[in-house]
Amino acid sequence: MLLTFDDGRYAGVMDLGINPLVRKQIYGKPVIREEKDFSFIEPLKCCMKYRNLTNAGLLRLPSFVEWA
């Protein structure tokens, strides 16, 4: 999943901590737009945990915690 901060800036990609129940909730959403490598759905707010920020300001090792 592509991640963004609340202000809309790109925050990284999450591939850790997504259990099957959460995947069902995400993949059941209607697709707004499709590109070559990505399908965009309506933004979902969630709480993430991450190790720290990279030098580029991205989340290092983000993983899903709960829906906000």
Backbone as ProteinMPNN parsed JSONL, in Angstrom:
{"seq_chain_A": "MLLTFDDGRYAGVMDLGINPLVRKQIYGKPVIREEKDFSFIEPLKCCMKYRNLTNAGLLRLPSFVEWA", "coords_chain_A": {"N_chain_A": [[0.833, -1.165, 0.0], [0.473, 2.225, -0.772], [1.587, 4.942, 1.141], [0.67, 8.023, 2.738], [1.379, 11.114, 4.409], [-0.633, 13.121, 6.698], [-0.719, 15.631, 5.525], [-0.586, 15.104, 2.849], [1.842, 14.468, 1.672], [4.068, 12.049, 0.238], [4.73, 9.027, 1.98], [5.825, 6.517, 1.915], [5.922, 2.911, 1.355], [3.85, 0.307, 2.475], [4.234, -2.984, 3.51], [4.272, -4.726, 5.546], [2.683, -6.359, 8.331], [0.025, -6.582, 7.506], [-2.75, -8.253, 7.971], [-4.878, -11.054, 6.908], [-7.645, -10.353, 7.3], [-7.639, -7.551, 7.327], [-6.658, -7.13, 4.751], [-8.869, -8.033, 3.24], [-10.725, -6.009, 3.842], [-9.519, -3.832, 2.635], [-9.182, -4.575, -0.095], [-11.808, -4.801, -0.861], [-12.767, -2.316, -1.467], [-14.013, 0.134, -3.825], [-12.338, 0.827, -6.912], [-10.786, 3.844, -7.734], [-9.014, 4.913, -9.613], [-6.731, 3.637, -12.032], [-3.353, 2.804, -12.664], [-0.292, 1.924, -14.329], [1.196, 0.292, -12.449], [-0.269, 0.518, -10.104], [-3.378, 0.517, -8.285], [-5.756, 2.812, -7.368], [-7.607, 3.575, -4.483], [-10.289, 4.951, -2.47], [-8.939, 7.098, 0.002], [-7.848, 5.689, 3.109], [-7.82, 6.021, 6.599], [-5.425, 5.123, 8.978], [-3.658, 3.782, 11.834], [-0.202, 3.607, 12.18], [2.808, 1.817, 12.88], [6.262, 2.436, 13.064], [9.804, 2.218, 12.531], [11.64, 4.458, 12.421], [12.242, 7.667, 10.812], [13.468, 7.893, 7.473], [16.419, 9.326, 5.9], [15.353, 10.693, 3.792], [12.897, 11.377, 4.727], [10.889, 9.484, 4.797], [8.767, 6.794, 6.047], [10.314, 4.286, 7.943], [10.209, 0.857, 7.655], [7.26, 0.556, 7.929], [4.274, -0.62, 9.568], [0.965, -1.946, 9.833], [-1.326, -1.023, 12.413], [-3.946, -0.299, 13.503], [-7.278, 0.699, 12.424], [-8.05, 4.139, 12.042]], "CA_chain_A": [[0.0, 0.0, 0.0], [1.161, 3.514, -0.748], [1.251, 5.702, 2.337], [0.901, 9.465, 2.723], [1.174, 11.809, 5.667], [-1.895, 13.859, 6.711], [-0.654, 16.798, 4.635], [-0.578, 14.643, 1.466], [3.18, 14.091, 1.206], [4.359, 10.622, 0.14], [5.375, 8.552, 3.206], [6.465, 5.237, 1.699], [5.113, 1.762, 0.986], [3.703, -0.633, 3.591], [3.988, -4.373, 3.15], [4.336, -5.524, 6.773], [1.62, -6.228, 9.319], [-1.317, -6.582, 6.936], [-3.3, -9.601, 8.118], [-5.901, -11.353, 5.891], [-8.887, -9.621, 7.535], [-7.397, -6.175, 6.873], [-6.567, -7.19, 3.286], [-10.237, -8.121, 2.718], [-11.344, -4.689, 3.96], [-8.872, -2.936, 1.677], [-9.435, -4.996, -1.469], [-13.228, -4.699, -1.155], [-13.093, -0.925, -1.805], [-14.039, 0.389, -5.274], [-11.142, 1.453, -7.484], [-11.016, 5.193, -8.258], [-8.157, 5.142, -10.775], [-5.695, 2.621, -12.198], [-2.166, 3.133, -13.442], [0.441, 0.727, -14.731], [1.572, -0.561, -11.324], [-1.066, 0.772, -8.909], [-4.812, 0.799, -8.328], [-6.026, 3.775, -6.31], [-8.915, 3.508, -3.845], [-10.532, 6.091, -1.585], [-7.978, 7.047, 1.111], [-8.265, 5.109, 4.385], [-6.953, 6.456, 7.698], [-5.058, 4.051, 9.898], [-2.511, 4.021, 12.708], [0.954, 2.829, 11.751], [4.017, 1.903, 13.692], [7.438, 2.423, 12.197], [11.042, 2.279, 13.305], [12.011, 5.878, 12.447], [12.167, 8.254, 9.476], [14.698, 7.816, 6.694], [16.991, 10.64, 5.593], [14.458, 11.328, 2.823], [11.661, 11.721, 5.398], [9.909, 8.414, 4.634], [8.644, 5.875, 7.187], [11.151, 3.093, 7.837], [9.527, -0.371, 8.065], [5.915, 0.798, 8.469], [3.359, -1.756, 9.66], [-0.391, -1.589, 10.221], [-1.702, -1.269, 13.802], [-5.406, -0.311, 13.586], [-7.965, 1.752, 11.68], [-8.25, 5.369, 12.809]], "C_chain_A": [[0.883, 1.235, 0.0], [0.674, 4.291, 0.458], [1.514, 7.187, 2.117], [0.718, 10.003, 4.137], [-0.15, 12.576, 5.572], [-1.887, 15.058, 5.769], [-0.547, 16.413, 3.157], [0.777, 14.247, 0.914], [3.327, 12.573, 1.199], [5.134, 10.169, 1.371], [6.045, 7.198, 3.039], [5.464, 4.165, 1.286], [5.055, 0.813, 2.172], [3.46, -2.026, 3.04], [4.048, -5.288, 4.37], [3.085, -5.331, 7.611], [0.221, -6.181, 8.76], [-1.855, -8.009, 7.015], [-4.43, -9.827, 7.105], [-7.211, -10.592, 6.08], [-8.767, -8.18, 7.046], [-7.312, -6.146, 5.349], [-7.955, -7.247, 2.652], [-10.916, -6.767, 2.747], [-10.785, -3.721, 2.917], [-9.268, -3.304, 0.251], [-10.905, -4.971, -1.834], [-13.658, -3.299, -1.567], [-13.11, -0.729, -3.323], [-12.8, 1.158, -5.729], [-11.53, 2.791, -8.095], [-10.269, 5.383, -9.578], [-7.13, 4.025, -10.838], [-4.57, 3.179, -13.042], [-1.442, 1.832, -13.737], [0.69, -0.227, -13.56], [0.658, -0.442, -10.109], [-2.541, 0.922, -9.234], [-5.105, 1.692, -7.133], [-7.457, 3.611, -5.805], [-9.091, 4.768, -3.002], [-9.572, 5.996, -0.401], [-8.605, 6.511, 2.403], [-7.301, 5.589, 5.459], [-6.684, 5.275, 8.614], [-3.881, 4.5, 10.754], [-1.403, 3.069, 12.287], [2.002, 2.85, 12.849], [5.184, 1.768, 12.726], [8.67, 2.619, 13.063], [11.52, 3.716, 13.492], [11.823, 6.437, 11.039], [13.511, 8.104, 8.776], [15.237, 9.227, 6.48], [16.11, 11.406, 4.62], [13.11, 11.698, 3.437], [10.546, 10.697, 5.247], [9.868, 7.534, 5.88], [9.515, 4.642, 6.953], [10.409, 1.91, 8.452], [8.139, -0.122, 8.66], [5.102, -0.485, 8.526], [2.037, -1.286, 10.237], [-0.629, -1.923, 11.676], [-3.218, -1.374, 13.903], [-5.97, 0.786, 12.702], [-8.196, 2.946, 12.586], [-9.698, 5.797, 12.778]], "O_chain_A": [[1.907, 1.285, 0.682], [-0.519, 4.297, 0.761], [2.447, 7.568, 1.41], [-0.002, 9.424, 4.951], [-0.729, 12.673, 4.491], [-2.938, 15.458, 5.268], [-0.429, 17.288, 2.299], [0.859, 13.739, -0.204], [2.772, 11.89, 2.059], [6.088, 10.832, 1.777], [6.77, 6.764, 3.934], [4.325, 4.456, 0.92], [6.075, 0.539, 2.806], [2.582, -2.225, 2.201], [3.89, -6.502, 4.238], [2.491, -4.253, 7.602], [-0.702, -5.778, 9.468], [-1.468, -8.87, 6.225], [-4.895, -8.862, 6.497], [-7.836, -10.218, 5.088], [-9.689, -7.652, 6.424], [-7.842, -5.23, 4.721], [-8.2, -6.589, 1.641], [-11.608, -6.399, 1.797], [-11.516, -2.886, 2.386], [-9.65, -2.431, -0.528], [-11.238, -5.106, -3.011], [-14.802, -3.108, -1.979], [-12.319, -1.348, -4.034], [-12.289, 2.023, -5.018], [-12.479, 2.874, -8.876], [-10.81, 5.936, -10.535], [-6.703, 3.519, -9.8], [-4.791, 3.921, -13.999], [-1.944, 0.754, -13.419], [0.422, -1.423, -13.669], [0.792, -1.224, -9.169], [-2.911, 1.389, -10.311], [-4.74, 1.36, -6.005], [-8.398, 3.518, -6.592], [-8.158, 5.554, -2.841], [-9.404, 4.91, 0.154], [-9.743, 6.839, 2.74], [-6.088, 5.567, 5.252], [-7.593, 4.528, 8.977], [-3.199, 5.475, 10.435], [-1.635, 1.88, 12.066], [2.069, 3.787, 13.646], [5.099, 1.079, 11.71], [8.587, 3.121, 14.184], [11.776, 4.138, 14.619], [11.299, 5.745, 10.166], [14.564, 8.179, 9.41], [14.584, 10.208, 6.837], [16.116, 12.637, 4.618], [12.261, 12.271, 2.754], [9.386, 10.996, 5.533], [10.81, 7.523, 6.672], [9.458, 4.028, 5.887], [10.026, 1.948, 9.621], [7.869, -0.548, 9.783], [5.217, -1.339, 7.648], [1.992, -0.347, 11.031], [-0.198, -2.974, 12.149], [-3.738, -2.402, 14.334], [-5.25, 1.69, 12.279], [-8.503, 2.784, 13.767], [-10.054, 6.815, 13.371]]}, "name": "protein", "num_of_chains": 1, "seq": "MLLTFDDGRYAGVMDLGINPLVRKQIYGKPVIREEKDFSFIEPLKCCMKYRNLTNAGLLRLPSFVEWA"}
